[in-house]
């Protein structure tokens, strides 16, 4: 008996029924699909909302928002109000290894697609639910990322100290909830390998926010301190913010006393690092308004690019404030190859975030058109299956 060859990708053979829409769920299922999972995207006749979130669009008119989170999937259109379509959805759930959904908590029960109904027919199912505020007291609240940014406290931290609160530049808690769901799904897959048991995983944007705000939530929970907006400043480190040079601002971070001494040596002010007021991080942070002008005076003598090269050479982390275009170009320069060609037509996409020494993410299928694989998936669902 010959040994079987290892799968080409780590999640080959894992069937994922994707009943999610917009961002958190589709992002999670795309990551699973990149790693080999067979993801079937179930859409209503109107399609995923992000199909209409424009501009911008690709040259073929497809929403770049939709395209950013839906590669490597097959799309089937099913109307749950139609008996035949609902039966197909239930059969897909019965066959699936993983089901991902972000309906309002309890919203799928009337269709027999809630966890209790699905697990009764498929005890091995790993059922991943994503909501805004959980399935308890917050079940009825709408789960929009902006609302969670506001209600979690993130917006109270974002912006100038004397200015209004701001949202982050991306739907940060949608992305976090998608990542957390992916971790939960993979952990549940491992648990099922040992026990044969599926389970229900619940993620919420609010819970992801509480975890993802890390030191800021811990400041309150552990220290009784309510953090406030500080612009680009860090509450516990200095320097750790943009500082002006001869031309542009440069982010400079001195995360420990050694890095601060190196910074001062390069700037030609070693005596500042030796000053008892600034020798340790607590003093630098407490007296940042005294220290900042001493650093800026020297930084203004050279352009940002010169300081970037000089400081990084001695282990002081710093960097320019780039546009998205400049960020992509810089990633190219570093050999990170941020762009990939997806599908047989080479549709542009953004590379999977991880690299693997033994397996590689796939980029086989471009983000599907609405219902592009309906006939194919329906035919498969109609086959006899044990």
N, C-alpha and C positions, 0 to 999 in steps of 0.2 A: 504494500500500500504506500503510495507516494504521498509526501507531504503537500498540502495545498499551498499555492503561492499566496503570499500576503496580498491583501487588497491594494489596489493602486492608490486609493485615497482612504483616509482613516474612517470616514463615515459611509463608504460604499455599502449599499444594501439597506440603508436606513430610510424608511419612507416617512415623509413629513407632510401632513395635511395642514396647509397654511390657510387658516380662516381669518387672518389678521389683515388690517388695512393701515394705511398712512405710513408710520415710521417705525415705532418700537418693534412691533412684531415682524414686519418685512425685513428690517435690518437683521434681526436675529436669524430668521430663516435663510437670508442670503448668506450669512456666515456659515451656516450649516451646509447649504448647497455648495458653496465654494469648496468645502471639504469632502464632497462626494455624496451627500444626502440627496435623495430624489424628492424634490419639493414640488408639490402640486398646489398652486395658488388658486384658491376658490374665490371667485369674484361674483358679485351681483351683476345683473344686466347693465347697471350703470357703471360698473368698474370701480377700481380703487380710486378714492378721491384724488390722490396725487397725480393721476393721469391728466387732471385738468388744472394742476397748480403750475401756472405759467405766468410770465416768462421766468427764466430763460427756457429755450427749447433747443434740441439738437437740430441739425440741418433737415432731418426728415420730419420735424414737427413734434417729436416725442418730448414730453416734459423731462428736463434733466433731473428734476426732483424724483420723479418716478423711476427713472433709469438708474439713479444712484443706489437703489436698494432692492432691485428686483431681477438681477441677472441669475442665470442658472436655474430658472424655475419654468414650470409648465403652467399655463393658465387655462382654467376651465370655468365657464360661466354656469352658475346654478342659481335658480330662483327658489329659495326655501319655501315660498308660498305655493309652489307647484309640487304636486305629490311625487311625480316622477323624478324631478330634480332633487327633492328632499331625500328620496330613497337613495339616490346616487351619493349624496353627501353623507348619509348615514353609513352606506357601504364603504365609502372611502375611510371614514372614521374607524370602522370595524377592522379594516386592513392595516391601518397606519401604525407605525411605531411611535410617532410623536404627532400631537395635534397642538397647534398654536392658535390662540384666538385673543382678540381684544374687544369683544362686545362688552356692553355694560354688564356687570356681574348679574347673573341670572337670566340674561337676555336670550340665551340659547336653549333654555329649558323647554320652551314651548315647541321647539323643533326636535326635541330628543337628541340634541347635540351638546348638552351640558356634561360635566364630568361623570355624574352618577349614571346617566343613561349610556354614555359611551363606554365607560369602564365595565358596566354590566355585560355588554356584548364583547368587550375587548379588555380583559383584566390586565393585560400587559401594556396598555396605553400609557404613555407619558404625556400628560395633558397640561399644557403651559398656558396659563391665563395672565393677561396683562391688563391692568386697569389704571385709572388715574389715582384713586385714593383707597384702593382695597375693596374687599367684598363685605366689610362690616358697615359701620356707621357712614362711611364715605361712599358707599356703593352708588348712590344716585348722583353724585357730583360729576360734572363733565371732565374728561381726562385730557385736557389740552395742555401741552407743555408750558405754554406761557402762563396759564393759570397756576401751575405747580411752581414755576419759577417765582411767581409772586407770593404764593401762600407758604412756600417752604422757607422763605427768607432770602433766597439767592439775590433777588432784585434789590433787596435792602443793602446788599454788599457791593453792588455793581454801579459804578459811576463815581463822579467827584463827591467829595465829602459835603460840599455845600450845594450840590446839584440834585436833580431828580434821580430816582432809581431807574435802572436800565435792564432790559433783558439781555441775555447772552446772545452772541452772534449766530448760534445754532440752537436747535431744540435739544439742549444738553441732557435733559432728564429722559427724553424719549430714547436717546442713544444709550444712556446708562441703563435704562430699564431693558433695552434690547440686549445689551451685553450681559446684564445680570441674568436674564432669562436664558441666554445661551449657556452660561456657566451652569445654571440649574438643570437644564436639559441634559447636558453632558454628564453631570453628576448622577442624574437619575438613570441615564443609560447604563452607567457603570454599576449602580445599585441593582438594576434589573438583571445584569449579567450574573450577579452573585445570588440573587434571590428569586428571580423570575417574576418579581412584582413590579407593576407600574405604579405611578403615583401622580398626584395633582400638585403642580408647582404654581404658586401665585406670586407675581411681581406687580408692583405698582410704581408709578412715577414718584409718588410722594415718599414711599419707602426708599426708593433709589436716591431720592434727594437727601433724605436724612443720612444715608450712608455716604453719598457722594460729596456732601459738603464737608466731610472729614473733620479737619481741625476747627472749622467754624462751628459746627454743631457741638463738637466736643468742648469748645470754649464755654458754651452755655451749660451742657450736661455735666461736665466735669469741674468747671471753674466758676460757674455762676455768672459768667461774663456774656453780655449780648454784643456780638461784633457789629460794627457799623461800616458804612462806606468809607473807603480811604483812597479812592481813585486807583492809581496803579501801585500804591504802596502795599507792603506786606505787613501784617500786624506783628509779626514776631522776628523779622529779619531786616537788616539794613546794611549795605545797599542791596536792594532786590526790586528794581524798578527802572523805568527809562530815565536816563540822565542826558543832558545836552552836551554835544561835542561842538567842534568848529562848524559842522554843517547839520547833521541830522541827530535825532535822539538815538541812544543806544541802550538796550537793556543790559544792565550789569548786575550780576548776582555774586555776592560773596557769602557763601553758605556756612563758612566757618572762619575761625580766627586766622588760620594759615592762609586761606584765600585772600582775606582782607590785607594781610601783610604783603602778599605778592602784588595785590592791586596797588598799594601805596608805593611799593618799590618801583613798579613800572611808571607810576605817575610822578616819581621823583620826590615823594613826600614821606619817606620812611618814618619820620618823627611823628606823624599822625598815628600810625599804627602802634607806636610805642607810648602814645599818650594814654595815661590810665583811664581817661574818660571813654576812649574808643577801643581799647585793647581787647575787650570781650564783647560778644554779640549783644548782651543785655544792655550794656552802656551805649553801644552804637544805635540800637533801636530806640532807647529812651531819649537820646540826644541827637536824633537824626537831623533836626533843624540846624544844629550847630555844625554837624559833620558835612551835610550836603554841599554847602558853598565851598568848602575846602576841596572836595572832589571835583566839583564843577569847574572851579577856577583852572585846574590842570587839564581837565578833559577838553575844555574849549580851545586848547592849543593845537589840537590835531583833529582831522576829520574822522568820522565814525569808522570808516573802512580800515584806517591805520590802527585805531585802538582795537578793532575786532581781531585783526591778525595778531597784534602784539600781546593782548591780554590772553587770548586763547592759547597762545604758544607757551604761556607760563601756568596754565591751568586755572585761569580765572574765567568762568563762563560768562559769555556775553553774546549779544546778537542784535541785528537790525530789526526794525519793525516792518515786515514785508506785507505787500498785498498778497492775495491768494495766488495770483499769477506768479509773483516773485517766489512765493513759497514752493509752488510746484517746480519752478525752474531750479531752485536751490536743491530740492530733493533729487532732481535729475543729476545735478552736478555731483552729488554725493553717491551716485550709483544706486539709489534706492528704487529707481524705475517706477515712479508712482502711477504711470499709465499702463494699461494693458489693452489688448485687442480682444474683444469678447465675441464669441460665435464665429460661424464660417465667414461672415461678412466683415469681421474685424471692427465691430462697433467699439468706439472708445469707452473705456471704463477706468475706475480707480482700483489699483491693486489691493488684494486682500492684505490685511495689516500684518499678518504673521508670515515668517518663513520657516520651513521645515527641512531638516537634513535628510529625512527619509521619504517624505511624501510632499506633494505639491498641490496647492489649490488649483481648481479647474476654472476655466473661463469658456465653457463649451456653448452655453446658450445665452443669446442676447436677451435683455428684458422682453418678455413676451407681449405680443399684442393681445388685446382683450379677447379671451376665448380662443386663442390661437390653437390650443391643443384639446379643445372640447371633444371633438369626435374621437381622437386617439384615446383620451382618458375614459370617455364613456364606454368605448368598445372594451377596454381592459376591465372596467368595473362590471361589465355584463358577463364576463367570463366566469366559469365555475371557479370558486376559490375556497379552500378549506382553511 
